[in-house]
Amino acid sequence: MAYRETMENNGMEAGRAKNQIPYCTVVLVALNVILFLIGLILPKAGEWMESEGCFSVVYLLYEHSGFYRLITAAFLHADVEHLLNNMLLLYCCGDVVERCLGKVRFLILYFGSAIFGNLLSAAYELSTGSFYESIGASGAVFGLTGALLFLVIVKKGAAAGISLKRAVFAVVLSLYAGFGSAYVNNAAHVGGLLSGFLLGFLLSIIPPVFRKKGFSHEKRRLYFL
C-alpha cells in the first residue's frame, strides 16, 4: 500500500514538473560539450584530461586515489560521434527521467549508474584478464535508459507518450549497436542499464513528503507500515 501511494504521489509531482526545464540534464550536456571542446582546442589539455580522467580496473587496484575516475571518465569522449551519440541519448532520456524523479534523485541516478557501470566494467576486466582504458558517459546514459524503462513499465502516467514497445526497442537497439563494435565498453553499458533500472525503482519509492519541511512523523511511520 505504501509503495502504491508513493508512486501515485510521485506521478502527481511529475505532472506538475511537466513544463519545467530539465536543468540538470542541460547542465550535464553542457559540461560534456565544454570539456570536449577544451580538449579539441587545446590538445595538450585534452591529453592530460584523458590520461588523468579515463577509467580502468588497473587504476582502482594500483592508484590509491583512482576512485575519482569512476566519475571523471563519464565526462570524457573520444570523438565527435561518440559525444553526439551520448549527448543525444542523455538529453532525450534525461528530459523525461528528470521530470519524473526530480533534480536530486535524477543526479543520484545519473552518477550512481556511471559508477556501477564502471564497476561492472572493472569486474569484467578482472574476469577476462583483458585490461583497457575507457571513457564516455555511456554507463550513466544507459542508467537513464534503464530508469526510463522502469518508469514506462510501472509508472505509465509519469512517462506519458512513451510506450513499452518503444522503450524496449530503444534499449535493444542501443545494446545491439554497442555489441556490434569491438571498441565499445559493453560491460559498462549493461552495468549502467541494470543499475539504472534498480535505482529507478529505489528512487521512485522515496516519498515526496520527506523532501518537504515540517513533514509529520505520523506520515513517516505510515510509509514504513
MDTraj code that builds the backbone (N, CA, C; nanometers):
import mdtraj as md
import numpy as np

residues = "MET ALA TYR ARG GLU THR MET GLU ASN ASN GLY MET GLU ALA GLY ARG ALA LYS ASN GLN ILE PRO TYR CYS THR VAL VAL LEU VAL ALA LEU ASN VAL ILE LEU PHE LEU ILE GLY LEU ILE LEU PRO LYS ALA GLY GLU TRP MET GLU SER GLU GLY CYS PHE SER VAL VAL TYR LEU LEU TYR GLU HIS SER GLY PHE TYR ARG LEU ILE THR ALA ALA PHE LEU HIS ALA ASP VAL GLU HIS LEU LEU ASN ASN MET LEU LEU LEU TYR CYS CYS GLY ASP VAL VAL GLU ARG CYS LEU GLY LYS VAL ARG PHE LEU ILE LEU TYR PHE GLY SER ALA ILE PHE GLY ASN LEU LEU SER ALA ALA TYR GLU LEU SER THR GLY SER PHE TYR GLU SER ILE GLY ALA SER GLY ALA VAL PHE GLY LEU THR GLY ALA LEU LEU PHE LEU VAL ILE VAL LYS LYS GLY ALA ALA ALA GLY ILE SER LEU LYS ARG ALA VAL PHE ALA VAL VAL LEU SER LEU TYR ALA GLY PHE GLY SER ALA TYR VAL ASN ASN ALA ALA HIS VAL GLY GLY LEU LEU SER GLY PHE LEU LEU GLY PHE LEU LEU SER ILE ILE PRO PRO VAL PHE ARG LYS LYS GLY PHE SER HIS GLU LYS ARG ARG LEU TYR PHE LEU".split()
xyz = np.array([
    [0.0838, -0.1205, 0.0000],
    [0.0000, 0.0000, 0.0000],
    [0.0871, 0.1252, 0.0000],
    [0.1877, 0.1288, 0.0866],
    [0.2747, 0.2463, 0.0939],
    [0.3445, 0.2695, -0.0382],
    [0.3882, 0.1614, -0.1019],
    [0.4582, 0.1729, -0.2304],
    [0.3658, 0.2348, -0.3339],
    [0.2400, 0.1859, -0.3413],
    [0.1474, 0.2353, -0.4416],
    [0.1153, 0.3820, -0.4194],
    [0.0912, 0.4197, -0.2939],
    [0.0596, 0.5589, -0.2636],
    [0.1754, 0.6504, -0.2999],
    [0.2967, 0.6060, -0.2711],
    [0.4147, 0.6864, -0.3017],
    [0.4316, 0.7039, -0.4507],
    [0.4110, 0.5968, -0.5265],
    [0.4217, 0.6046, -0.6714],
    [0.3204, 0.7032, -0.7273],
    [0.1990, 0.7012, -0.6725],
    [0.0962, 0.7933, -0.7197],
    [0.1354, 0.9372, -0.6894],
    [0.1895, 0.9619, -0.5704],
    [0.2327, 1.0963, -0.5331],
    [0.3436, 1.1460, -0.6234],
    [0.4401, 1.0572, -0.6525],
    [0.5498, 1.0959, -0.7406],
    [0.4998, 1.1226, -0.8809],
    [0.3986, 1.0464, -0.9236],
    [0.3402, 1.0691, -1.0552],
    [0.2749, 1.2061, -1.0627],
    [0.2080, 1.2481, -0.9527],
    [0.1479, 1.3809, -0.9487],
    [0.2550, 1.4881, -0.9563],
    [0.3674, 1.4654, -0.8879],
    [0.4786, 1.5609, -0.8932],
    [0.5320, 1.5732, -1.0347],
    [0.5412, 1.4578, -1.1034],
    [0.5918, 1.4589, -1.2406],
    [0.5002, 1.5408, -1.3293],
    [0.3682, 1.5305, -1.3025],
    [0.2749, 1.6081, -1.3822],
    [0.2944, 1.7569, -1.3616],
    [0.3214, 1.7972, -1.2371],
    [0.3433, 1.9392, -1.2099],
    [0.4731, 1.9883, -1.2724],
    [0.5705, 1.8962, -1.2886],
    [0.7004, 1.9349, -1.3443],
    [0.7040, 1.9286, -1.4964],
    [0.5878, 1.8987, -1.5558],
    [0.5813, 1.8735, -1.6996],
    [0.6384, 1.9861, -1.7828],
    [0.6122, 2.1093, -1.7417],
    [0.6546, 2.2238, -1.8215],
    [0.7854, 2.2865, -1.7732],
    [0.8512, 2.2241, -1.6790],
    [0.9761, 2.2788, -1.6273],
    [1.0937, 2.2384, -1.7152],
    [1.1946, 2.3239, -1.7184],
    [1.3162, 2.2940, -1.7946],
    [1.3996, 2.1929, -1.7160],
    [1.4486, 2.0862, -1.7804],
    [1.5327, 1.9871, -1.7112],
    [1.6743, 2.0407, -1.6917],
    [1.6911, 2.1270, -1.5922],
    [1.8177, 2.1986, -1.5742],
    [1.9375, 2.1054, -1.5560],
    [1.9207, 1.9994, -1.4773],
    [2.0336, 1.9083, -1.4537],
    [2.0791, 1.8434, -1.5837],
    [1.9839, 1.8024, -1.6647],
    [2.0161, 1.7408, -1.7936],
    [2.0903, 1.8388, -1.8825],
    [2.0412, 1.9613, -1.8894],
    [2.1039, 2.0640, -1.9729],
    [2.2460, 2.0930, -1.9253],
    [2.2646, 2.1039, -1.7939],
    [2.3978, 2.1324, -1.7387],
    [2.4942, 2.0175, -1.7677],
    [2.4482, 1.8942, -1.7538],
    [2.5337, 1.7785, -1.7817],
    [2.5767, 1.7744, -1.9280],
    [2.4827, 1.8020, -2.0169],
    [2.5161, 1.8072, -2.1600],
    [2.6183, 1.9170, -2.1852],
    [2.5951, 2.0339, -2.1259],
    [2.6858, 2.1475, -2.1451],
    [2.8265, 2.1158, -2.0943],
    [2.8370, 2.0535, -1.9782],
    [2.9683, 2.0189, -1.9221],
    [3.0441, 1.9226, -2.0132],
    [2.9742, 1.8226, -2.0636],
    [3.0380, 1.7267, -2.1542],
    [3.0873, 1.7940, -2.2813],
    [3.0049, 1.8814, -2.3368],
    [3.0423, 1.9512, -2.4606],
    [3.1598, 2.0456, -2.4359],
    [3.1556, 2.1201, -2.3260],
    [3.2632, 2.2153, -2.2938],
    [3.3964, 2.1432, -2.2757],
    [3.3957, 2.0335, -2.2012],
    [3.5198, 1.9581, -2.1796],
    [3.5734, 1.9013, -2.3106],
    [3.4842, 1.8569, -2.3973],
    [3.5280, 1.8044, -2.5270],
    [3.5898, 1.9152, -2.6116],
    [3.5270, 2.0325, -2.6113],
    [3.5788, 2.1455, -2.6892],
    [3.7141, 2.1916, -2.6363],
    [3.7309, 2.1900, -2.5048],
    [3.8603, 2.2269, -2.4462],
    [3.9688, 2.1321, -2.4961],
    [3.9381, 2.0028, -2.4956],
    [4.0346, 1.9050, -2.5436],
    [4.0621, 1.9174, -2.6917],
    [3.9609, 1.9630, -2.7663],
    [3.9755, 1.9793, -2.9112],
    [4.0597, 2.1022, -2.9438],
    [4.0362, 2.2106, -2.8717],
    [4.1077, 2.3361, -2.8966],
    [4.2485, 2.3328, -2.8370],
    [4.2612, 2.2695, -2.7210],
    [4.3908, 2.2602, -2.6525],
    [4.4302, 2.1130, -2.6418],
    [4.4965, 2.0591, -2.7433],
    [4.5304, 1.9160, -2.7462],
    [4.6034, 1.8657, -2.6222],
    [4.6961, 1.9451, -2.5700],
    [4.7702, 1.9012, -2.4514],
    [4.6778, 1.8881, -2.3306],
    [4.5839, 1.9814, -2.3208],
    [4.4865, 1.9740, -2.2117],
    [4.3982, 1.8505, -2.2298],
    [4.3634, 1.8223, -2.3556],
    [4.2831, 1.7043, -2.3850],
    [4.3549, 1.5757, -2.3487],
    [4.4836, 1.5690, -2.3807],
    [4.5637, 1.4508, -2.3471],
    [4.5748, 1.4341, -2.1958],
    [4.5923, 1.5468, -2.1257],
    [4.6017, 1.5413, -1.9797],
    [4.4701, 1.4932, -1.9186],
    [4.3568, 1.5471, -1.9660],
    [4.2270, 1.5067, -1.9124],
    [4.2020, 1.3583, -1.9367],
    [4.2401, 1.3114, -2.0553],
    [4.2170, 1.1708, -2.0875],
    [4.3043, 1.0789, -2.0024],
    [4.4310, 1.1162, -1.9852],
    [4.5217, 1.0310, -1.9071],
    [4.4872, 1.0317, -1.7587],
    [4.4406, 1.1466, -1.7089],
    [4.4088, 1.1587, -1.5666],
    [4.2643, 1.1245, -1.5344],
    [4.1786, 1.1216, -1.6367],
    [4.0365, 1.1002, -1.6099],
    [3.9790, 0.9701, -1.6596],
    [4.0518, 0.8975, -1.7463],
    [3.9994, 0.7722, -1.8002],
    [3.9900, 0.6662, -1.6903],
    [3.9150, 0.5600, -1.7184],
    [3.8929, 0.4564, -1.6171],
    [3.9463, 0.3213, -1.6621],
    [4.0018, 0.2478, -1.5675],
    [4.0408, 0.1082, -1.5855],
    [4.0526, 0.0459, -1.4474],
    [4.0278, -0.0829, -1.4387],
    [4.0395, -0.1501, -1.3094],
    [4.1816, -0.1399, -1.2552],
    [4.2786, -0.1238, -1.3438],
    [4.4190, -0.1108, -1.3020],
    [4.4356, 0.0076, -1.2073],
    [4.3646, 0.1183, -1.2386],
    [4.3757, 0.2374, -1.1538],
    [4.3132, 0.2140, -1.0164],
    [4.2066, 0.1329, -1.0112],
    [4.1438, 0.1031, -0.8827],
    [4.2346, 0.0165, -0.7961],
    [4.3105, -0.0711, -0.8607],
    [4.3960, -0.1636, -0.7867],
    [4.5275, -0.1018, -0.7419],
    [4.5823, -0.0142, -0.8259],
    [4.7182, 0.0348, -0.8003],
    [4.7271, 0.1846, -0.7725],
    [4.6169, 0.2575, -0.7853],
    [4.6150, 0.4005, -0.7525],
    [4.5265, 0.4200, -0.6312],
    [4.5820, 0.4696, -0.5227],
    [4.5020, 0.4896, -0.4022],
    [4.3917, 0.5935, -0.4236],
    [4.4151, 0.6868, -0.5125],
    [4.3159, 0.7915, -0.5381],
    [4.2423, 0.7686, -0.6694],
    [4.2497, 0.6478, -0.7215],
    [4.1924, 0.6213, -0.8533],
    [4.0416, 0.6141, -0.8593],
    [3.9739, 0.6155, -0.7433],
    [3.8286, 0.6012, -0.7440],
    [3.7579, 0.7200, -0.8091],
    [3.8225, 0.8343, -0.8118],
    [3.7592, 0.9508, -0.8747],
    [3.7340, 0.9265, -1.0229],
    [3.8104, 0.8328, -1.0816],
    [3.7963, 0.8032, -1.2238],
    [3.6615, 0.7395, -1.2566],
    [3.5960, 0.6820, -1.1575],
    [3.4627, 0.6263, -1.1785],
    [3.3660, 0.7335, -1.2264],
    [3.3928, 0.8585, -1.1888],
    [3.3084, 0.9715, -1.2285],
    [3.3683, 1.0486, -1.3455],
    [3.4968, 1.0803, -1.3370],
    [3.5574, 1.1668, -1.4396],
    [3.5521, 1.1050, -1.5787],
    [3.5613, 0.9727, -1.5860],
    [3.5574, 0.9068, -1.7173],
    [3.4256, 0.9322, -1.7891],
    [3.3193, 0.9586, -1.7118],
    [3.1870, 0.9807, -1.7703],
    [3.1724, 1.1189, -1.8334],
    [3.2743, 1.2033, -1.8201],
    [3.2688, 1.3371, -1.8789],
    [3.3666, 1.3533, -1.9951],
    [3.4261, 1.2440, -2.0392],
    [3.5243, 1.2499, -2.1476],
    [3.4775, 1.1651, -2.2654],
    [3.5069, 1.2119, -2.3870],
    [3.4644, 1.1400, -2.5070],
    [3.5758, 1.1357, -2.6103],
    [3.5760, 1.0276, -2.6879],
    [3.6862, 1.0023, -2.7811],
    [3.6810, 1.0892, -2.9056],
    [3.5607, 1.1110, -2.9599],
    [3.5475, 1.1896, -3.0824],
    [3.4083, 1.2509, -3.0900],
    [3.3829, 1.3231, -3.1981],
    [3.2555, 1.3943, -3.2137],
    [3.1377, 1.2972, -3.2160],
    [3.1514, 1.1881, -3.2900],
    [3.0423, 1.0905, -3.2992],
    [3.0092, 1.0311, -3.1626],
    [3.1134, 0.9976, -3.0875],
    [3.0960, 0.9439, -2.9525],
    [3.0200, 1.0431, -2.8648],
    [3.0603, 1.1689, -2.8711],
    [2.9961, 1.2742, -2.7919],
    [2.8508, 1.2941, -2.8330],
    [2.8261, 1.3074, -2.9629],
    [2.6908, 1.3353, -3.0116],
    [2.5943, 1.2228, -2.9775],
    [2.6377, 1.0986, -2.9950],
    [2.5507, 0.9848, -2.9632],
    [2.5100, 0.9857, -2.8163],
    [2.6082, 1.0064, -2.7286],
    [2.5782, 1.0059, -2.5855],
    [2.4947, 1.1261, -2.5428],
    [2.5251, 1.2436, -2.5988],
    [2.4517, 1.3635, -2.5590],
    [2.3079, 1.3621, -2.6098],
    [2.2864, 1.3032, -2.7258],
    [2.1502, 1.2916, -2.7783],
    [2.0664, 1.2029, -2.6875],
    [2.1223, 1.0886, -2.6492],
    [2.0510, 0.9984, -2.5590],
    [2.0351, 1.0596, -2.4202],
    [2.1394, 1.1300, -2.3748],
    [2.1331, 1.1946, -2.2437],
    [2.0193, 1.2949, -2.2389],
    [2.0068, 1.3763, -2.3422],
    [1.9014, 1.4779, -2.3401],
    [1.7628, 1.4154, -2.3546],
    [1.7485, 1.3218, -2.4481],
    [1.6170, 1.2619, -2.4727],
    [1.5667, 1.1843, -2.3511],
    [1.6532, 1.1023, -2.2926],
    [1.6129, 1.0239, -2.1751],
    [1.6107, 1.1104, -2.0492],
    [1.7117, 1.1959, -2.0352],
    [1.7208, 1.2800, -1.9169],
    [1.6042, 1.3750, -1.9034],
    [1.5559, 1.4250, -2.0148],
    [1.4427, 1.5174, -2.0138],
    [1.3219, 1.4542, -1.9456],
    [1.2944, 1.3285, -1.9787],
    [1.1792, 1.2588, -1.9213],
    [1.2062, 1.2154, -1.7776],
    [1.3224, 1.1539, -1.7563],
    [1.3530, 1.0979, -1.6240],
    [1.3663, 1.2069, -1.5178],
    [1.4291, 1.3187, -1.5527],
    [1.4441, 1.4274, -1.4551],
    [1.3095, 1.4844, -1.4150],
    [1.2179, 1.4959, -1.5101],
    [1.0841, 1.5471, -1.4787],
    [1.0086, 1.4501, -1.3878],
    [1.0341, 1.3213, -1.4051],
    [0.9639, 1.2207, -1.3250],
    [1.0203, 1.2087, -1.1836],
    [1.1525, 1.2099, -1.1726],
    [1.2162, 1.1855, -1.0433],
    [1.2506, 1.3120, -0.9659],
    [1.2673, 1.4236, -1.0359],
    [1.3144, 1.5448, -0.9701],
    [1.4657, 1.5550, -0.9788],
    [1.5187, 1.6726, -0.9518],
    [1.6612, 1.7000, -0.9756],
    [1.7553, 1.6161, -0.8888],
    [1.7292, 1.6108, -0.7587],
    [1.8209, 1.5405, -0.6681],
    [1.8260, 1.3921, -0.7006],
    [1.7098, 1.3310, -0.7134],
    [1.7066, 1.1877, -0.7426],
    [1.7616, 1.1585, -0.8820],
    [1.7411, 1.2507, -0.9744],
    [1.7968, 1.2340, -1.1088],
    [1.9490, 1.2296, -1.1038],
    [2.0097, 1.3202, -1.0275],
    [2.1558, 1.3238, -1.0166],
    [2.2098, 1.1995, -0.9469],
    [2.1390, 1.1522, -0.8446],
    [2.1794, 1.0279, -0.7784],
    [2.1768, 0.9131, -0.8781],
    [2.0718, 0.9085, -0.9574],
    [2.0584, 0.8050, -1.0602],
    [2.1708, 0.8138, -1.1623],
    [2.1978, 0.9341, -1.2106],
    [2.2968, 0.9530, -1.3168],
    [2.4365, 0.9113, -1.2708],
    [2.4801, 0.9670, -1.1594],
    [2.6154, 0.9371, -1.1122],
    [2.6258, 0.7952, -1.0561],
    [2.5176, 0.7467, -0.9965],
    [2.5170, 0.6088, -0.9487],
    [2.5326, 0.5101, -1.0627],
    [2.4658, 0.5367, -1.1739],
    [2.4759, 0.4495, -1.2913],
    [2.6148, 0.4562, -1.3528],
    [2.6736, 0.5756, -1.3539],
    [2.8102, 0.5899, -1.4062],
    [2.9073, 0.5065, -1.3231],
    [2.8920, 0.5123, -1.1914],
    [2.9809, 0.4377, -1.1016],
    [2.9622, 0.2873, -1.1174],
    [2.8375, 0.2409, -1.1121],
    [2.8122, 0.0970, -1.1207],
    [2.8462, 0.0421, -1.2593],
    [2.8259, 0.1237, -1.3618],
    [2.8646, 0.0809, -1.4955],
    [3.0142, 0.0567, -1.5040],
    [3.0918, 0.1477, -1.4487],
    [3.2379, 0.1319, -1.4491],
    [3.2834, 0.0184, -1.3578],
    [3.2120, -0.0034, -1.2485],
    [3.2473, -0.1140, -1.1594],
    [3.2243, -0.2491, -1.2267],
    [3.1149, -0.2613, -1.3028],
    [3.0925, -0.3858, -1.3757],
    [3.1977, -0.4036, -1.4840],
    [3.2374, -0.2922, -1.5442],
    [3.3451, -0.2966, -1.6428],
    [3.4739, -0.3467, -1.5777],
    [3.5013, -0.3001, -1.4557],
    [3.6205, -0.3441, -1.3824],
    [3.6138, -0.4934, -1.3522],
    [3.4955, -0.5400, -1.3122],
    [3.4776, -0.6822, -1.2831],
    [3.4989, -0.7660, -1.4089],
    [3.4518, -0.7145, -1.5209],
    [3.4692, -0.7857, -1.6486],
    [3.6171, -0.7926, -1.6862],
    [3.6880, -0.6835, -1.6659],
    [3.8318, -0.6822, -1.6949],
    [3.9049, -0.7868, -1.6113],
    [3.8710, -0.7937, -1.4832],
    [3.9363, -0.8901, -1.3945],
    [3.9033, -1.0338, -1.4335],
    [3.7782, -1.0573, -1.4735],
    [3.7364, -1.1936, -1.5070],
    [3.7976, -1.2427, -1.6375],
    [3.8232, -1.1505, -1.7304],
    [3.8779, -1.1896, -1.8608],
    [4.0291, -1.1736, -1.8682],
    [4.0850, -1.0948, -1.7758],
    [4.2285, -1.0681, -1.7800],
    [4.2676, -0.9745, -1.8920],
    [4.1678, -0.9075, -1.9492],
    [4.1921, -0.8116, -2.0572],
    [4.1697, -0.6712, -2.0023],
    [4.2763, -0.5935, -1.9901],
    [4.2673, -0.4617, -1.9276],
    [4.2745, -0.3510, -2.0325],
    [4.1893, -0.2522, -2.0184],
    [4.1847, -0.1420, -2.1136],
    [4.1338, -0.0164, -2.0441],
    [4.1606, 0.0973, -2.1042],
    [4.1120, 0.2249, -2.0521],
    [3.9852, 0.2631, -2.1278],
    [3.8920, 0.3226, -2.0571],
    [3.7665, 0.3606, -2.1218],
    [3.7219, 0.4989, -2.0764],
    [3.6517, 0.5668, -2.1653],
    [3.5932, 0.6978, -2.1365],
    [3.4544, 0.7028, -2.1987],
    [3.3725, 0.7946, -2.1504],
    [3.2407, 0.8135, -2.2087],
    [3.1293, 0.8098, -2.1057],
    [3.0192, 0.8759, -2.1389],
    [2.9040, 0.8843, -2.0490],
    [2.8053, 0.7705, -2.0698],
    [2.8445, 0.6695, -2.1473],
    [2.7507, 0.5635, -2.1844],
    [2.6909, 0.4911, -2.0644],
    [2.7724, 0.4598, -1.9626],
    [2.7198, 0.3909, -1.8455],
    [2.6102, 0.4713, -1.7778],
    [2.6340, 0.6012, -1.7608],
    [2.5345, 0.6890, -1.6990],
    [2.4114, 0.7031, -1.7870],
    [2.4328, 0.7153, -1.9177],
    [2.3219, 0.7312, -2.0117],
    [2.2374, 0.6041, -2.0166],
    [2.3029, 0.4889, -2.0155],
    [2.2276, 0.3635, -2.0119],
    [2.1521, 0.3504, -1.8801],
    [2.2044, 0.4119, -1.7740],
    [2.1320, 0.4148, -1.6482],
    [2.0007, 0.4902, -1.6622],
    [2.0038, 0.6010, -1.7340],
    [1.8811, 0.6767, -1.7598],
    [1.7847, 0.5938, -1.8434],
    [1.8392, 0.5186, -1.9391],
    [1.7558, 0.4325, -2.0225],
    [1.6889, 0.3244, -1.9382],
    [1.7656, 0.2652, -1.8448],
    [1.7091, 0.1640, -1.7565],
    [1.6010, 0.2211, -1.6666],
    [1.6246, 0.3411, -1.6137],
    [1.5244, 0.4066, -1.5290],
    [1.4000, 0.4406, -1.6094],
    [1.4193, 0.4848, -1.7331],
    [1.3060, 0.5171, -1.8197],
    [1.2236, 0.3919, -1.8473],
    [1.2917, 0.2807, -1.8700],
    [1.2218, 0.1540, -1.8926],
    [1.1382, 0.1174, -1.7708],
    [1.1953, 0.1365, -1.6520],
    [1.1200, 0.1093, -1.5291],
    [0.9977, 0.1995, -1.5193],
    [1.0166, 0.3277, -1.5469],
    [0.9066, 0.4235, -1.5368],
    [0.7947, 0.3903, -1.6342],
    [0.8307, 0.3468, -1.7537],
    [0.7300, 0.3121, -1.8541],
    [0.6527, 0.1876, -1.8110],
    [0.7230, 0.0909, -1.7524],
    [0.6583, -0.0335, -1.7096],
    [0.5679, -0.0112, -1.5886],
    [0.6193, 0.0590, -1.4879],
    [0.5483, 0.0704, -1.3604],
    [0.4700, 0.2007, -1.3462],
    [0.5291, 0.3106, -1.3952],
    [0.4664, 0.4421, -1.3780],
    [0.4241, 0.4964, -1.5134],
    [0.3307, 0.4309, -1.5766],
    [0.2922, 0.4684, -1.7129],
    [0.2500, 0.6146, -1.7221],
    [0.1820, 0.6623, -1.6202],
    [0.1360, 0.8005, -1.6243],
    [0.2479, 0.9014, -1.6167],
    [0.3615, 0.8620, -1.5580],
    [0.4728, 0.9549, -1.5400],
    [0.5587, 0.9663, -1.6642],
    [0.5476, 0.8721, -1.7543],
    [0.6265, 0.8747, -1.8777],
    [0.5318, 0.8742, -1.9966],
    [0.4374, 0.9669, -1.9935],
    [0.3340, 0.9736, -2.0961],
    [0.3947, 0.9904, -2.2348],
    [0.3350, 0.9215, -2.3299],
    [0.3799, 0.9337, -2.4681],
    [0.4858, 0.8330, -2.5065],
    [0.5367, 0.7556, -2.4114],
    [0.6386, 0.6548, -2.4402],
    [0.5800, 0.5175, -2.4091],
    [0.5584, 0.4382, -2.5114],
    [0.5022, 0.3051, -2.4930],
    [0.6107, 0.2075, -2.4501],
    [0.5687, 0.0970, -2.3916],
    [0.6634, -0.0063, -2.3502],
    [0.7383, -0.0612, -2.4710],
    [0.6683, -0.0770, -2.5815],
    [0.7312, -0.1294, -2.7027],
    [0.8430, -0.0374, -2.7503],
    [0.8180, 0.0933, -2.7478],
    [0.9202, 0.1897, -2.7911],
    [1.0396, 0.1892, -2.6966],
    [1.0124, 0.1800, -2.5677],
    [1.1210, 0.1816, -2.4690],
    [1.2093, 0.0579, -2.4832],
    [1.1472, -0.0591, -2.4971],
    [1.2232, -0.1834, -2.5128],
    [1.3028, -0.1810, -2.6425],
    [1.2412, -0.1303, -2.7490],
    [1.3095, -0.1220, -2.8786],
    [1.4337, -0.0335, -2.8677],
    [1.4210, 0.0790, -2.7978],
    [1.5344, 0.1711, -2.7815],
    [1.6484, 0.1046, -2.7049],
    [1.6145, 0.0293, -2.6001],
    [1.7164, -0.0396, -2.5205],
    [1.7868, -0.1459, -2.6033],
    [1.7086, -0.2282, -2.6731],
    [1.7655, -0.3364, -2.7543],
    [1.8525, -0.2799, -2.8655],
    [1.8055, -0.1738, -2.9304],
    [1.8813, -0.1123, -3.0393],
    [2.0137, -0.0564, -2.9883],
    [2.0107, 0.0089, -2.8732],
    [2.1325, 0.0668, -2.8155],
    [2.2334, -0.0417, -2.7793],
    [2.1846, -0.1494, -2.7186],
    [2.2739, -0.2595, -2.6822],
    [2.3308, -0.3275, -2.8064],
    [2.2457, -0.3462, -2.9061],
    [2.2896, -0.4118, -3.0304],
    [2.3990, -0.3303, -3.0988],
    [2.3796, -0.1986, -3.1013],
    [2.4792, -0.1108, -3.1641],
    [2.6129, -0.1213, -3.0917],
    [2.6076, -0.1364, -2.9603],
    [2.7308, -0.1487, -2.8828],
    [2.8025, -0.2794, -2.9068],
    [2.7269, -0.3889, -2.9075],
    [2.7886, -0.5201, -2.9268],
    [2.8392, -0.5393, -3.0693],
    [2.7979, -0.4503, -3.1589],
    [2.8441, -0.4604, -3.2970],
    [2.9794, -0.3966, -3.3198],
    [3.0369, -0.3362, -3.2151],
    [3.1673, -0.2712, -3.2285],
    [3.2667, -0.3303, -3.1291],
    [3.3907, -0.3437, -3.1734],
    [3.4948, -0.4010, -3.0870],
    [3.5513, -0.2984, -2.9898],
    [3.5207, -0.1706, -3.0106],
    [3.5800, -0.0650, -2.9282],
    [3.4796, -0.0027, -2.8311],
    [3.3722, -0.0749, -2.8032],
    [3.2687, -0.0249, -2.7131],
    [3.2732, -0.1032, -2.5823],
    [3.2655, -0.0317, -2.4708],
    [3.2676, -0.0948, -2.3385],
    [3.1267, -0.1433, -2.3042],
    [3.0917, -0.2608, -2.3552],
    [2.9567, -0.3127, -2.3360],
    [2.9278, -0.3496, -2.1909],
    [3.0314, -0.3849, -2.1164],
    [3.0112, -0.4167, -1.9746],
    [2.9589, -0.2945, -1.8994],
    [3.0128, -0.1775, -1.9325],
    [2.9656, -0.0533, -1.8698],
    [2.8225, -0.0229, -1.9121],
    [2.7890, -0.0530, -2.0377],
    [2.6524, -0.0319, -2.0861],
    [2.5539, -0.1175, -2.0070],
    [2.5856, -0.2465, -1.9959],
    [2.4968, -0.3387, -1.9246],
    [2.4891, -0.3020, -1.7764],
    [2.6036, -0.2686, -1.7169],
    [2.6050, -0.2286, -1.5765],
    [2.5226, -0.1036, -1.5519],
    [2.5354, -0.0058, -1.6412],
    [2.4566, 0.1160, -1.6290],
    [2.3086, 0.0894, -1.6445],
    [2.2731, 0.0051, -1.7414],
    [2.1325, -0.0275, -1.7667],
    [2.0682, -0.0955, -1.6461],
    [2.1348, -0.1967, -1.5924],
    [2.0800, -0.2704, -1.4782],
    [2.0711, -0.1832, -1.3530],
    [2.1770, -0.1058, -1.3270],
    [2.1756, -0.0197, -1.2083],
    [2.0724, 0.0908, -1.2235],
    [2.0536, 0.1408, -1.3459],
    [1.9534, 0.2440, -1.3697],
    [1.8127, 0.1938, -1.3430],
    [1.7852, 0.0708, -1.3860],
    [1.6529, 0.0119, -1.3614],
    [1.6296, -0.0042, -1.2117],
    [1.7308, -0.0566, -1.1413],
    [1.7187, -0.0778, -0.9967],
    [1.7091, 0.0544, -0.9212],
    [1.7947, 0.1503, -0.9566],
    [1.7902, 0.2808, -0.8903],
    [1.6601, 0.3537, -0.9221],
    [1.6086, 0.3341, -1.0436],
    [1.4801, 0.3934, -1.0792],
    [1.3713, 0.3460, -0.9850],
    [1.3748, 0.2173, -0.9531],
    [1.2785, 0.1610, -0.8582],
    [1.2993, 0.2184, -0.7183],
    [1.4236, 0.2143, -0.6701],
    [1.4522, 0.2598, -0.5338],
    [1.4204, 0.4077, -0.5152],
    [1.4569, 0.4891, -0.6134],
    [1.4349, 0.6330, -0.6017],
    [1.2884, 0.6700, -0.6193],
    [1.2134, 0.5881, -0.6907],
    [1.0717, 0.6170, -0.7124],
    [0.9880, 0.5931, -0.5884],
    [1.0357, 0.5087, -0.4974],
    [0.9553, 0.4806, -0.3783],
    [0.9897, 0.5730, -0.2623],
    [1.0833, 0.6675, -0.2852],
    [1.1105, 0.7686, -0.1826],
    [0.9921, 0.8638, -0.1791],
    [0.9221, 0.8731, -0.0682],
    [0.8031, 0.9580, -0.0632],
    [0.8374, 1.1056, -0.0744],
    [0.7622, 1.1815, -0.1548],
    [0.7870, 1.3250, -0.1695],
    [0.7820, 1.4000, -0.0375],
    [0.7047, 1.3505, 0.0605],
    [0.6886, 1.4214, 0.1869],
    [0.8217, 1.4348, 0.2601],
    [0.9177, 1.3449, 0.2346],
    [1.0481, 1.3528, 0.3003],
    [1.1226, 1.4792, 0.2618],
    [1.0919, 1.5320, 0.1425],
    [1.1674, 1.6456, 0.0929],
    [1.1019, 1.7788, 0.1303],
    [0.9907, 1.7743, 0.2038],
    [0.9207, 1.8961, 0.2409],
    [0.9487, 1.9296, 0.3867],
    [0.9541, 2.0567, 0.4158],
    [0.9772, 2.0998, 0.5529],
    [0.8528, 2.0706, 0.6368],
    [0.8781, 2.0284, 0.7593],
    [0.7681, 2.0105, 0.8524],
    [0.6858, 1.8865, 0.8298],
    [0.7398, 1.7814, 0.7644],
    [0.6608, 1.6609, 0.7470],
    [0.6413, 1.5953, 0.8829],
    [0.5275, 1.5330, 0.9007],
    [0.4942, 1.4770, 1.0316],
    [0.5512, 1.3372, 1.0476],
    [0.5824, 1.3008, 1.1710],
    [0.6323, 1.1666, 1.1997],
    [0.5223, 1.0646, 1.1742],
    [0.3980, 1.1075, 1.1863],
    [0.2859, 1.0170, 1.1615],
    [0.2873, 0.9713, 1.0161],
    [0.3111, 1.0649, 0.9249],
    [0.3173, 1.0305, 0.7833],
    [0.4375, 0.9421, 0.7557],
    [0.5473, 0.9689, 0.8238],
    [0.6682, 0.8903, 0.8023],
    [0.6464, 0.7467, 0.8484],
    [0.5804, 0.7282, 0.9613],
    [0.5531, 0.5935, 1.0107],
    [0.4580, 0.5208, 0.9171],
    [0.3624, 0.5929, 0.8620],
    [0.2652, 0.5339, 0.7714],
    [0.3346, 0.4739, 0.6505],
    [0.4374, 0.5422, 0.6015],
    [0.5092, 0.4946, 0.4832],
    [0.5766, 0.3605, 0.5099],
    [0.6284, 0.3411, 0.6298],
    [0.7038, 0.2196, 0.6593],
    [0.6157, 0.1047, 0.7080],
    [0.4842, 0.1257, 0.7186],
    [0.3948, 0.0181, 0.7623],
    [0.3834, -0.0898, 0.6556],
])
top = md.Topology()
chain = top.add_chain()
for i, resn in enumerate(residues, 1):
    res = top.add_residue(resn, chain, resSeq=i)
    for name in ("N", "CA", "C"):
        top.add_atom(name, md.element.get_by_symbol(name[0]), res)
traj = md.Trajectory(xyz[None], top)
